[in-house]
Amino acid sequence: MWKKSELREAPAPLEGPVVGTITGGTIIWFVLFLGQLPFYGWFADHDLTRWVWTCLAGGGLGLLGIWYVRKRDAAIKRDAAAKAAADPS
C-alpha cells in the first residue's frame, strides 16, 4: 500500500508525432488484412476467420483515429495561434 508521503504528482503528458503513429498503425492493420486474404479458406477451415476480420476492423478504426487526431492537432494549433495573437508581448 502506498503511503501518502510517497505519492507524487503526475508527469506532464508526452506529445509526439501522433498523426504519424496512428497512420502507421492503420497501414499495418490493412497490410495484415490483405496478407491474410489469400489464406481465407484455411482460416475458415480452422474456424479462425475472426483474425481476418479483426485486421479489417483495426484498419477501419484506424481511419477513424486518423480523422480524430488530425482534427485534434489542428485544434491545438489554432488554440496556440489564438493565444499568440492575443498576447502581444
MOPAC internal coordinates of N, CA, C and O (Angstrom, degrees):
PM7 1SCF
backbone

  N    0.0000 0     0.00 0     0.00 0    0    0    0
  C    1.4488 1     0.00 0     0.00 0    1    0    0
  C    1.5330 1   109.02 1     0.00 0    2    1    0
  O    1.2310 1   121.19 1   -39.55 1    3    2    1
  N    1.3051 1   115.33 1   140.45 1    3    2    1
  C    1.4608 1   120.31 1  -179.92 1    5    3    2
  C    1.5220 1   110.06 1   -78.57 1    6    5    3
  O    1.2310 1   121.45 1   -42.82 1    7    6    5
  N    1.3150 1   114.83 1   137.18 1    7    6    5
  C    1.4623 1   119.60 1   171.52 1    9    7    6
  C    1.5168 1   107.58 1   -84.08 1   10    9    7
  O    1.2310 1   121.11 1   -29.53 1   11   10    9
  N    1.3114 1   115.49 1   150.47 1   11   10    9
  C    1.4549 1   119.46 1  -178.16 1   13   11   10
  C    1.5285 1   111.27 1   -59.72 1   14   13   11
  O    1.2310 1   119.96 1   147.40 1   15   14   13
  N    1.3235 1   117.68 1   -32.60 1   15   14   13
  C    1.4596 1   120.84 1  -179.14 1   17   15   14
  C    1.5304 1   111.75 1   -71.20 1   18   17   15
  O    1.2310 1   119.84 1   162.89 1   19   18   17
  N    1.3451 1   117.91 1   -17.11 1   19   18   17
  C    1.4541 1   121.09 1  -178.77 1   21   19   18
  C    1.5278 1   113.18 1   -89.94 1   22   21   19
  O    1.2310 1   119.95 1   170.91 1   23   22   21
  N    1.3291 1   117.71 1    -9.09 1   23   22   21
  C    1.4629 1   120.26 1  -179.73 1   25   23   22
  C    1.5187 1   110.35 1   -69.36 1   26   25   23
  O    1.2310 1   121.37 1   -40.62 1   27   26   25
  N    1.3054 1   114.99 1   139.38 1   27   26   25
  C    1.4668 1   120.16 1  -179.15 1   29   27   26
  C    1.5176 1   109.16 1  -122.92 1   30   29   27
  O    1.2310 1   121.49 1   -20.89 1   31   30   29
  N    1.3013 1   114.76 1   159.11 1   31   30   29
  C    1.4572 1   120.31 1   177.37 1   33   31   30
  C    1.5239 1   109.29 1   -70.59 1   34   33   31
  O    1.2310 1   120.54 1   -36.45 1   35   34   33
  N    1.3170 1   116.58 1   143.55 1   35   34   33
  C    1.4606 1   121.17 1  -179.76 1   37   35   34
  C    1.5274 1   109.92 1   -67.40 1   38   37   35
  O    1.2310 1   119.96 1   -39.28 1   39   38   37
  N    1.3243 1   117.69 1   140.72 1   39   38   37
  C    1.4644 1   119.90 1   178.07 1   41   39   38
  C    1.5226 1   111.23 1   -71.21 1   42   41   39
  O    1.2310 1   121.29 1   -21.16 1   43   42   41
  N    1.3070 1   115.15 1   158.84 1   43   42   41
  C    1.4712 1   120.26 1   177.66 1   45   43   42
  C    1.5309 1   109.13 1   -66.54 1   46   45   43
  O    1.2310 1   119.63 1   -34.20 1   47   46   45
  N    1.3426 1   118.31 1   145.80 1   47   46   45
  C    1.4720 1   120.05 1   179.72 1   49   47   46
  C    1.5246 1   110.84 1   -66.90 1   50   49   47
  O    1.2310 1   121.13 1   -33.55 1   51   50   49
  N    1.3134 1   115.44 1   146.45 1   51   50   49
  C    1.4554 1   120.56 1   178.40 1   53   51   50
  C    1.5183 1   109.49 1   -84.43 1   54   53   51
  O    1.2310 1   120.62 1   -44.72 1   55   54   53
  N    1.3006 1   116.42 1   135.28 1   55   54   53
  C    1.4590 1   121.40 1   175.34 1   57   55   54
  C    1.5259 1   107.30 1  -111.40 1   58   57   55
  O    1.2310 1   121.01 1   -52.06 1   59   58   57
  N    1.2896 1   115.67 1   127.94 1   59   58   57
  C    1.4565 1   120.50 1  -179.59 1   61   59   58
  C    1.5111 1   109.93 1  -139.30 1   62   61   59
  O    1.2310 1   120.83 1    16.33 1   63   62   61
  N    1.3185 1   116.01 1  -163.67 1   63   62   61
  C    1.4737 1   120.10 1   179.22 1   65   63   62
  C    1.5316 1   110.63 1   -76.17 1   66   65   63
  O    1.2310 1   120.71 1  -105.02 1   67   66   65
  N    1.3213 1   116.26 1    74.98 1   67   66   65
  C    1.4592 1   121.20 1  -173.85 1   69   67   66
  C    1.5248 1   111.34 1   -64.93 1   70   69   67
  O    1.2310 1   119.88 1   136.45 1   71   70   69
  N    1.3180 1   117.83 1   -43.55 1   71   70   69
  C    1.4678 1   120.98 1  -177.92 1   73   71   70
  C    1.5331 1   109.74 1   -62.32 1   74   73   71
  O    1.2310 1   120.31 1   136.55 1   75   74   73
  N    1.2938 1   117.01 1   -43.45 1   75   74   73
  C    1.4660 1   120.67 1   178.99 1   77   75   74
  C    1.5177 1   112.38 1   -65.35 1   78   77   75
  O    1.2310 1   120.37 1   141.47 1   79   78   77
  N    1.3082 1   116.90 1   -38.53 1   79   78   77
  C    1.4591 1   121.01 1   179.30 1   81   79   78
  C    1.5206 1   111.10 1   -65.02 1   82   81   79
  O    1.2310 1   120.69 1   133.18 1   83   82   81
  N    1.3349 1   116.28 1   -46.82 1   83   82   81
  C    1.4629 1   120.47 1  -179.76 1   85   83   82
  C    1.5347 1   110.31 1   -66.32 1   86   85   83
  O    1.2310 1   120.27 1   140.49 1   87   86   85
  N    1.3156 1   117.09 1   -39.51 1   87   86   85
  C    1.4680 1   120.78 1   178.70 1   89   87   86
  C    1.5295 1   110.61 1   -63.59 1   90   89   87
  O    1.2310 1   120.68 1   135.88 1   91   90   89
  N    1.3141 1   116.31 1   -44.12 1   91   90   89
  C    1.4674 1   120.19 1   178.25 1   93   91   90
  C    1.5220 1   112.00 1   -61.19 1   94   93   91
  O    1.2310 1   120.46 1   135.87 1   95   94   93
  N    1.3127 1   116.72 1   -44.13 1   95   94   93
  C    1.4626 1   120.47 1   178.08 1   97   95   94
  C    1.5183 1   112.34 1   -63.34 1   98   97   95
  O    1.2310 1   120.50 1   140.88 1   99   98   97
  N    1.3174 1   116.64 1   -39.12 1   99   98   97
  C    1.4681 1   120.99 1   178.72 1  101   99   98
  C    1.5217 1   110.83 1   -65.00 1  102  101   99
  O    1.2310 1   120.50 1   138.17 1  103  102  101
  N    1.3059 1   116.64 1   -41.83 1  103  102  101
  C    1.4641 1   120.75 1   177.93 1  105  103  102
  C    1.5277 1   110.23 1   -61.84 1  106  105  103
  O    1.2310 1   120.59 1   137.61 1  107  106  105
  N    1.3226 1   116.49 1   -42.39 1  107  106  105
  C    1.4702 1   120.18 1   178.56 1  109  107  106
  C    1.5238 1   110.91 1   -60.91 1  110  109  107
  O    1.2310 1   119.70 1   136.20 1  111  110  109
  N    1.3378 1   118.18 1   -43.80 1  111  110  109
  C    1.4683 1   120.90 1   178.91 1  113  111  110
  C    1.5273 1   110.67 1   -60.06 1  114  113  111
  O    1.2310 1   120.08 1   135.42 1  115  114  113
  N    1.3445 1   117.45 1   -44.58 1  115  114  113
  C    1.4655 1   119.67 1  -179.23 1  117  115  114
  C    1.5311 1   111.70 1   -68.18 1  118  117  115
  O    1.2310 1   120.19 1   143.36 1  119  118  117
  N    1.3337 1   117.24 1   -36.64 1  119  118  117
  C    1.4688 1   119.79 1   177.06 1  121  119  118
  C    1.5271 1   110.05 1   -64.72 1  122  121  119
  O    1.2310 1   120.26 1   138.82 1  123  122  121
  N    1.3187 1   117.10 1   -41.18 1  123  122  121
  C    1.4645 1   119.81 1   176.66 1  125  123  122
  C    1.5307 1   111.26 1   -63.09 1  126  125  123
  O    1.2310 1   120.48 1   139.47 1  127  126  125
  N    1.3196 1   116.69 1   -40.53 1  127  126  125
  C    1.4688 1   120.02 1   177.54 1  129  127  126
  C    1.5251 1   110.65 1   -61.39 1  130  129  127
  O    1.2310 1   120.45 1   130.28 1  131  130  129
  N    1.3246 1   116.75 1   -49.72 1  131  130  129
  C    1.4623 1   120.61 1  -178.71 1  133  131  130
  C    1.5241 1   111.59 1   -65.53 1  134  133  131
  O    1.2310 1   120.14 1   146.68 1  135  134  133
  N    1.3275 1   117.33 1   -33.32 1  135  134  133
  C    1.4572 1   120.92 1   178.06 1  137  135  134
  C    1.5229 1   113.09 1   -69.35 1  138  137  135
  O    1.2310 1   120.27 1   153.65 1  139  138  137
  N    1.3278 1   117.09 1   -26.35 1  139  138  137
  C    1.4584 1   120.35 1  -179.45 1  141  139  138
  C    1.5255 1   113.06 1   -90.21 1  142  141  139
  O    1.2310 1   119.95 1   161.64 1  143  142  141
  N    1.3120 1   117.71 1   -18.36 1  143  142  141
  C    1.4678 1   120.19 1  -177.93 1  145  143  142
  C    1.5334 1   114.20 1   -56.44 1  146  145  143
  O    1.2310 1   118.78 1   137.49 1  147  146  145
  N    1.3375 1   119.94 1   -42.51 1  147  146  145
  C    1.4696 1   118.49 1   179.39 1  149  147  146
  C    1.5389 1   113.19 1   -62.31 1  150  149  147
  O    1.2310 1   120.19 1   158.74 1  151  150  149
  N    1.3180 1   117.25 1   -21.26 1  151  150  149
  C    1.4626 1   121.73 1  -178.04 1  153  151  150
  C    1.5207 1   112.29 1  -103.83 1  154  153  151
  O    1.2310 1   120.39 1  -159.38 1  155  154  153
  N    1.3304 1   116.85 1    20.62 1  155  154  153
  C    1.4580 1   119.86 1  -176.46 1  157  155  154
  C    1.5322 1   112.06 1   -59.33 1  158  157  155
  O    1.2310 1   120.43 1   143.12 1  159  158  157
  N    1.3234 1   116.79 1   -36.88 1  159  158  157
  C    1.4617 1   120.19 1   178.25 1  161  159  158
  C    1.5180 1   112.24 1   -61.05 1  162  161  159
  O    1.2310 1   120.63 1   138.37 1  163  162  161
  N    1.3218 1   116.40 1   -41.63 1  163  162  161
  C    1.4682 1   120.26 1   178.00 1  165  163  162
  C    1.5201 1   110.30 1   -64.19 1  166  165  163
  O    1.2310 1   120.80 1   135.58 1  167  166  165
  N    1.3369 1   116.08 1   -44.42 1  167  166  165
  C    1.4662 1   119.57 1   178.41 1  169  167  166
  C    1.5257 1   110.80 1   -61.44 1  170  169  167
  O    1.2310 1   120.30 1   140.11 1  171  170  169
  N    1.3476 1   117.04 1   -39.89 1  171  170  169
  C    1.4618 1   120.55 1   179.56 1  173  171  170
  C    1.5299 1   110.81 1   -66.68 1  174  173  171
  O    1.2310 1   120.26 1   140.48 1  175  174  173
  N    1.3332 1   117.12 1   -39.52 1  175  174  173
  C    1.4686 1   120.40 1   179.17 1  177  175  174
  C    1.5230 1   112.40 1   -63.63 1  178  177  175
  O    1.2310 1   120.58 1   147.46 1  179  178  177
  N    1.3246 1   116.49 1   -32.54 1  179  178  177
  C    1.4669 1   121.26 1  -178.15 1  181  179  178
  C    1.5269 1   112.91 1  -100.17 1  182  181  179
  O    1.2310 1   120.53 1  -167.73 1  183  182  181
  N    1.3315 1   116.60 1    12.27 1  183  182  181
  C    1.4711 1   122.36 1   179.52 1  185  183  182
  C    1.5367 1   111.82 1    55.78 1  186  185  183
  O    1.2310 1   120.96 1  -135.12 1  187  186  185
  N    1.3325 1   115.77 1    44.88 1  187  186  185
  C    1.4639 1   121.17 1  -179.50 1  189  187  186
  C    1.5296 1   112.28 1  -124.03 1  190  189  187
  O    1.2310 1   120.32 1  -155.23 1  191  190  189
  N    1.3236 1   117.00 1    24.77 1  191  190  189
  C    1.4662 1   119.10 1  -178.28 1  193  191  190
  C    1.5214 1   111.97 1   -64.52 1  194  193  191
  O    1.2310 1   119.97 1   160.92 1  195  194  193
  N    1.3192 1   117.67 1   -19.08 1  195  194  193
  C    1.4663 1   119.70 1   178.79 1  197  195  194
  C    1.5309 1   111.10 1   -60.56 1  198  197  195
  O    1.2310 1   119.83 1   153.52 1  199  198  197
  N    1.3441 1   117.92 1   -26.48 1  199  198  197
  C    1.4570 1   120.09 1   177.66 1  201  199  198
  C    1.5251 1   110.74 1   -64.42 1  202  201  199
  O    1.2310 1   120.84 1   137.74 1  203  202  201
  N    1.3082 1   115.99 1   -42.26 1  203  202  201
  C    1.4683 1   120.46 1   179.92 1  205  203  202
  C    1.5259 1   109.57 1   -64.62 1  206  205  203
  O    1.2310 1   120.64 1   131.94 1  207  206  205
  N    1.3387 1   116.38 1   -48.06 1  207  206  205
  C    1.4640 1   120.26 1  -176.58 1  209  207  206
  C    1.5227 1   111.77 1   -72.08 1  210  209  207
  O    1.2310 1   119.86 1   154.58 1  211  210  209
  N    1.3128 1   117.86 1   -25.42 1  211  210  209
  C    1.4621 1   120.21 1   174.97 1  213  211  210
  C    1.5256 1   110.34 1   -65.40 1  214  213  211
  O    1.2310 1   120.79 1   139.68 1  215  214  213
  N    1.3324 1   116.09 1   -40.32 1  215  214  213
  C    1.4672 1   119.50 1   178.29 1  217  215  214
  C    1.5275 1   111.38 1   -65.19 1  218  217  215
  O    1.2310 1   120.97 1   140.01 1  219  218  217
  N    1.3333 1   115.76 1   -39.99 1  219  218  217
  C    1.4664 1   118.68 1   177.73 1  221  219  218
  C    1.5312 1   110.39 1   -65.41 1  222  221  219
  O    1.2310 1   120.32 1   138.30 1  223  222  221
  N    1.3266 1   116.99 1   -41.70 1  223  222  221
  C    1.4647 1   119.99 1   178.07 1  225  223  222
  C    1.5262 1   110.83 1   -64.15 1  226  225  223
  O    1.2310 1   120.18 1   140.89 1  227  226  225
  N    1.3273 1   117.27 1   -39.11 1  227  226  225
  C    1.4692 1   120.59 1   177.13 1  229  227  226
  C    1.5160 1   111.53 1   -61.76 1  230  229  227
  O    1.2310 1   120.36 1   139.08 1  231  230  229
  N    1.3250 1   116.92 1   -40.92 1  231  230  229
  C    1.4643 1   120.23 1   177.01 1  233  231  230
  C    1.5138 1   112.14 1   -65.91 1  234  233  231
  O    1.2310 1   120.64 1   138.00 1  235  234  233
  N    1.3468 1   116.38 1   -42.00 1  235  234  233
  C    1.4724 1   119.71 1   178.35 1  237  235  234
  C    1.5176 1   112.22 1   -64.37 1  238  237  235
  O    1.2310 1   120.75 1   136.52 1  239  238  237
  N    1.3318 1   116.17 1   -43.48 1  239  238  237
  C    1.4690 1   119.04 1   177.51 1  241  239  238
  C    1.5278 1   110.93 1   -67.22 1  242  241  239
  O    1.2310 1   120.82 1   148.78 1  243  242  241
  N    1.3199 1   116.04 1   -31.22 1  243  242  241
  C    1.4583 1   119.77 1   175.90 1  245  243  242
  C    1.5251 1   111.93 1   -63.78 1  246  245  243
  O    1.2310 1   120.57 1   142.34 1  247  246  245
  N    1.3378 1   116.51 1   -37.66 1  247  246  245
  C    1.4717 1   119.57 1   176.33 1  249  247  246
  C    1.5231 1   110.68 1   -62.42 1  250  249  247
  O    1.2310 1   120.67 1   138.45 1  251  250  249
  N    1.3279 1   116.33 1   -41.55 1  251  250  249
  C    1.4662 1   119.14 1   175.01 1  253  251  250
  C    1.5304 1   111.13 1   -63.35 1  254  253  251
  O    1.2310 1   120.90 1   141.29 1  255  254  253
  N    1.3162 1   115.88 1   -38.71 1  255  254  253
  C    1.4583 1   120.28 1   178.10 1  257  255  254
  C    1.5180 1   112.60 1   -63.67 1  258  257  255
  O    1.2310 1   120.74 1   138.97 1  259  258  257
  N    1.3299 1   116.19 1   -41.03 1  259  258  257
  C    1.4693 1   119.68 1   177.83 1  261  259  258
  C    1.5204 1   109.99 1   -61.75 1  262  261  259
  O    1.2310 1   120.48 1   134.76 1  263  262  261
  N    1.3284 1   116.68 1   -45.24 1  263  262  261
  C    1.4620 1   120.75 1   178.61 1  265  263  262
  C    1.5347 1   110.01 1   -58.67 1  266  265  263
  O    1.2310 1   120.67 1   134.58 1  267  266  265
  N    1.3326 1   116.33 1   -45.42 1  267  266  265
  C    1.4605 1   120.75 1  -177.00 1  269  267  266
  C    1.5304 1   111.82 1   -65.22 1  270  269  267
  O    1.2310 1   119.69 1   131.93 1  271  270  269
  N    1.3326 1   118.19 1   -48.07 1  271  270  269
  C    1.4622 1   119.10 1  -175.97 1  273  271  270
  C    1.5209 1   111.72 1   -71.24 1  274  273  271
  O    1.2310 1   119.82 1   151.83 1  275  274  273
  N    1.3304 1   117.95 1   -28.17 1  275  274  273
  C    1.4707 1   118.89 1   175.13 1  277  275  274
  C    1.5265 1   110.80 1   -67.87 1  278  277  275
  O    1.2310 1   120.63 1   137.99 1  279  278  277
  N    1.3396 1   116.40 1   -42.01 1  279  278  277
  C    1.4714 1   120.09 1   176.32 1  281  279  278
  C    1.5290 1   110.17 1   -63.05 1  282  281  279
  O    1.2310 1   120.62 1   136.72 1  283  282  281
  N    1.3415 1   116.42 1   -43.28 1  283  282  281
  C    1.4664 1   121.28 1  -179.44 1  285  283  282
  C    1.5282 1   110.29 1   -63.12 1  286  285  283
  O    1.2310 1   120.17 1   135.28 1  287  286  285
  N    1.3185 1   117.27 1   -44.72 1  287  286  285
  C    1.4581 1   121.49 1   179.87 1  289  287  286
  C    1.5238 1   110.99 1   -62.77 1  290  289  287
  O    1.2310 1   120.33 1   138.62 1  291  290  289
  N    1.3309 1   116.98 1   -41.38 1  291  290  289
  C    1.4658 1   120.71 1   178.27 1  293  291  290
  C    1.5246 1   110.89 1   -65.25 1  294  293  291
  O    1.2310 1   120.10 1   140.94 1  295  294  293
  N    1.3408 1   117.41 1   -39.06 1  295  294  293
  C    1.4621 1   120.54 1   179.04 1  297  295  294
  C    1.5250 1   111.08 1   -66.54 1  298  297  295
  O    1.2310 1   120.24 1   141.00 1  299  298  297
  N    1.3209 1   117.15 1   -39.00 1  299  298  297
  C    1.4712 1   120.46 1   177.85 1  301  299  298
  C    1.5193 1   110.22 1   -63.89 1  302  301  299
  O    1.2310 1   120.33 1   137.77 1  303  302  301
  N    1.3356 1   116.98 1   -42.23 1  303  302  301
  C    1.4716 1   120.45 1   179.73 1  305  303  302
  C    1.5314 1   111.33 1   -67.22 1  306  305  303
  O    1.2310 1   120.16 1   140.75 1  307  306  305
  N    1.3462 1   117.30 1   -39.25 1  307  306  305
  C    1.4682 1   120.33 1   177.44 1  309  307  306
  C    1.5248 1   110.34 1   -63.42 1  310  309  307
  O    1.2310 1   120.35 1   138.11 1  311  310  309
  N    1.3172 1   116.93 1   -41.89 1  311  310  309
  C    1.4600 1   120.75 1  -179.93 1  313  311  310
  C    1.5228 1   111.14 1   -64.81 1  314  313  311
  O    1.2310 1   120.51 1   138.50 1  315  314  313
  N    1.3263 1   116.64 1   -41.50 1  315  314  313
  C    1.4644 1   120.05 1   178.57 1  317  315  314
  C    1.5283 1   110.82 1   -64.98 1  318  317  315
  O    1.2310 1   120.24 1   140.44 1  319  318  317
  N    1.3413 1   117.14 1   -39.56 1  319  318  317
  C    1.4613 1   120.49 1   178.90 1  321  319  318
  C    1.5361 1   110.77 1   -67.11 1  322  321  319
  O    1.2310 1   120.47 1   140.75 1  323  322  321
  N    1.3357 1   116.71 1   -39.25 1  323  322  321
  C    1.4642 1   120.07 1   178.95 1  325  323  322
  C    1.5139 1   110.43 1   -65.87 1  326  325  323
  O    1.2310 1   119.76 1   139.83 1  327  326  325
  N    1.3141 1   118.06 1   -40.17 1  327  326  325
  C    1.4766 1   121.25 1   177.94 1  329  327  326
  C    1.5165 1   111.31 1   -66.25 1  330  329  327
  O    1.2310 1   120.88 1   141.67 1  331  330  329
  N    1.3383 1   115.92 1   -38.33 1  331  330  329
  C    1.4791 1   119.62 1   179.26 1  333  331  330
  C    1.5232 1   110.09 1   -68.06 1  334  333  331
  O    1.2310 1   119.72 1   143.12 1  335  334  333
  N    1.3156 1   118.14 1   -36.88 1  335  334  333
  C    1.4610 1   121.44 1  -179.99 1  337  335  334
  C    1.5416 1   110.46 1   -72.61 1  338  337  335
  O    1.2310 1   120.05 1   147.36 1  339  338  337
  N    1.3168 1   117.52 1   -32.64 1  339  338  337
  C    1.4722 1   120.88 1  -178.96 1  341  339  338
  C    1.5184 1   111.88 1   -77.49 1  342  341  339
  O    1.2310 1   120.05 1   155.60 1  343  342  341
  N    1.3386 1   117.52 1   -24.40 1  343  342  341
  C    1.4676 1   120.97 1  -178.58 1  345  343  342
  C    1.5263 1   108.66 1  -104.23 1  346  345  343
  O    1.2310 1   119.92 1   -80.73 1  347  346  345
  N    1.3441 1   117.77 1    99.27 1  347  346  345
  C    1.4759 1   120.25 1  -175.49 1  349  347  346
  C    1.5252 1   113.77 1   -73.58 1  350  349  347
  O    1.2310 1   119.09 1   170.25 1  351  350  349
  N    1.3053 1   119.35 1    -9.75 1  351  350  349
  C    1.4827 1   119.51 1  -177.03 1  353  351  350
  C    1.4557 1   111.26 1   -81.64 1  354  353  351
  O    1.2310 1   120.10 1   180.00 1  355  354  353

